[in-house]
Amino acid sequence: MLVGLWTRDVRNLEEARIRFGSGLNLIVGANGSGKTSLLEACHVLAIGRSFRTHRLARVARTGVGAFSIAGELWDSIHGQSRAGVEWKGQRRSRLNGQWLEGHWEIARRMPLLSVHAGSFDLLTGAPEERRRLLDWGSFYLHTDFVQQWLLWRRAHEQRNAALRQQDAQAAERFEPVAAAAGTRLTEMRASVVEHLRRHLNASATSGMRQGLSGEIDLAFRQGWSENETLADAYARGRTSDLERRFGQSGPQKADLEIRLAGRPVREASRGEQKRVLNALVIAQGLVLVGINPGGGAPLLLLDDAVAEMDDAGLERLIDAIATLQWQCLVTTVDSEWGWRVAKRYPGTQMFHVKHGAVEPQPMAD
Ligand SMILES: Nc1ncnc2c1ncn2[C@@H]1O[C@H](COP(=O)(O)OP(=O)(O)OP(=O)(O)O)[C@@H](O)[C@H]1O
């Protein structure tokens, strides 16, 4: 749970200090006030990346060239932790006063899920987006994920470098490690698909699926022929890989096919896609909770919740989150909608954002 957040020089937010509630937190403000920037700060703190840009430099307030974000976290395994991330030409992360090598340790203590304008890329964009979903799940489900992923990526890049240099012997030398780590990585990804598939059809997502023309189904493509091992795929493809100067099969080619009513979800309507996204995000959260009951509940970020969804769809999503008792930050320009939600779910916290300043809103009786 994200108990408190402090940010400096994140986009138009000069400085913000917030104590969040453990349930629904509504962030209300006009267009351009800084609502998405606040969610972006949470995302950077949790994952070390933004959901709006690959370049953290862009997150820093124009003219400043640096930003800092700190959070007070709580989970049932570690108790209270203090996490921080700052950027000044490069990213540095720290946990409980110690500088970290990467950002993994914070991600583990702050599992986060988000739905925002870019989330549609998961359904309609490049396979990379869906591989990221599979790797996200593998990270939480399997303790050897980081080790195997780093092993595979290094061996894969070394093999590709050898292919570029037309050195068949060197390429072959990296294949055993790439095949072993790549096979394990693929097993983990397949297990995530199984978990997601099960939760997608669970009762917790039934509200999100209501009104859809059929079932949501997932099919995993591992990145090479199902009829051979990865070691065999590397060996069989080596001559052709040398001609092309890069490896054509392996985990870097994996994809997840998402189908609605038997058709690729990219052909579904925007409203249907939004429901599929919402069902997927709840399924992801259930995967986390399933690993660590009681301690693994995610922080959910919903940017511009009212956009692109009918009232019934939105109501069912908020209902599901409230029932599951997950912490959730929801932004909206619609303060009337915000007050309605706050009235319906006791314990909801409300914040108002105006010209980059965030203020808690006292709740009406
Ligand atoms: N690096 C930056 N430095 C300063 N301001 C920035 C930076 N990047 C974006 N902005 C500005 O910050 C403001 C807040 O943007 P943000 O996307 O957070 O608004 P929002 O409240 O989510 O708006 P909307 O409701 O329209 O989505 C915008 O005016 C934007 O132009």
Ligand as a Chemical Component Dictionary entry (heavy atoms), coordinates in Angstrom:
data_LIG
# 
_chem_comp.id                   LIG 
_chem_comp.type                 NON-POLYMER 
_chem_comp.pdbx_formal_charge   0 
_chem_comp.three_letter_code    LIG 
# 
loop_
_chem_comp_atom.comp_id 
_chem_comp_atom.atom_id 
_chem_comp_atom.alt_atom_id 
_chem_comp_atom.type_symbol 
_chem_comp_atom.charge 
_chem_comp_atom.model_Cartn_x 
_chem_comp_atom.model_Cartn_y 
_chem_comp_atom.model_Cartn_z 
_chem_comp_atom.pdbx_ordinal 
LIG N1  N1  N 0 7.996  18.450 -18.128 1  
LIG C1  C1  C 0 6.989  19.285 -17.826 2  
LIG N2  N2  N 0 7.213  20.378 -17.047 3  
LIG C2  C2  C 0 6.209  21.214 -16.707 4  
LIG N3  N3  N 0 4.940  21.045 -17.103 5  
LIG C3  C3  C 0 4.665  19.982 -17.883 6  
LIG C4  C4  C 0 5.663  19.042 -18.279 7  
LIG N4  N4  N 0 5.092  18.099 -19.046 8  
LIG C5  C5  C 0 3.794  18.422 -19.142 9  
LIG N5  N5  N 0 3.530  19.546 -18.449 10 
LIG C6  C6  C 0 2.240  20.238 -18.260 11 
LIG O1  O1  O 0 1.700  19.762 -17.042 12 
LIG C7  C7  C 0 0.294  20.003 -17.049 13 
LIG C8  C8  C 0 -0.411 18.861 -16.362 14 
LIG O2  O2  O 0 -0.484 17.742 -17.205 15 
LIG P1  P1  P 0 -1.317 16.455 -16.805 16 
LIG O3  O3  O 0 -1.276 15.535 -17.966 17 
LIG O4  O4  O 0 -0.852 15.950 -15.493 18 
LIG O5  O5  O 0 -2.764 17.066 -16.628 19 
LIG P2  P2  P 0 -4.163 16.370 -16.276 20 
LIG O6  O6  O 0 -4.684 17.067 -15.067 21 
LIG O7  O7  O 0 -4.033 14.906 -16.222 22 
LIG O8  O8  O 0 -5.010 16.799 -17.525 23 
LIG P3  P3  P 0 -6.161 16.038 -18.398 24 
LIG O9  O9  O 0 -7.397 16.046 -17.558 25 
LIG O10 O10 O 0 -6.286 16.937 -19.568 26 
LIG O11 O11 O 0 -5.647 14.678 -18.725 27 
LIG C9  C9  C 0 -0.087 20.253 -18.483 28 
LIG O12 O12 O 0 -0.392 21.628 -18.639 29 
LIG C10 C10 C 0 1.165  19.907 -19.266 30 
LIG O13 O13 O 0 1.313  20.693 -20.412 31 
# 
loop_
_chem_comp_bond.comp_id 
_chem_comp_bond.atom_id_1 
_chem_comp_bond.atom_id_2 
_chem_comp_bond.value_order 
_chem_comp_bond.pdbx_ordinal 
LIG N1  C1  SING 1  
LIG C1  N2  SING 2  
LIG C1  C4  DOUB 3  
LIG N2  C2  DOUB 4  
LIG C2  N3  SING 5  
LIG N3  C3  DOUB 6  
LIG C3  C4  SING 7  
LIG C3  N5  SING 8  
LIG C4  N4  SING 9  
LIG N4  C5  DOUB 10 
LIG C5  N5  SING 11 
LIG N5  C6  SING 12 
LIG C6  O1  SING 13 
LIG C6  C10 SING 14 
LIG O1  C7  SING 15 
LIG C7  C8  SING 16 
LIG C7  C9  SING 17 
LIG C8  O2  SING 18 
LIG O2  P1  SING 19 
LIG P1  O3  DOUB 20 
LIG P1  O4  SING 21 
LIG P1  O5  SING 22 
LIG O5  P2  SING 23 
LIG P2  O6  DOUB 24 
LIG P2  O7  SING 25 
LIG P2  O8  SING 26 
LIG O8  P3  SING 27 
LIG P3  O9  DOUB 28 
LIG P3  O10 SING 29 
LIG P3  O11 SING 30 
LIG C9  O12 SING 31 
LIG C9  C10 SING 32 
LIG C10 O13 SING 33 
# 
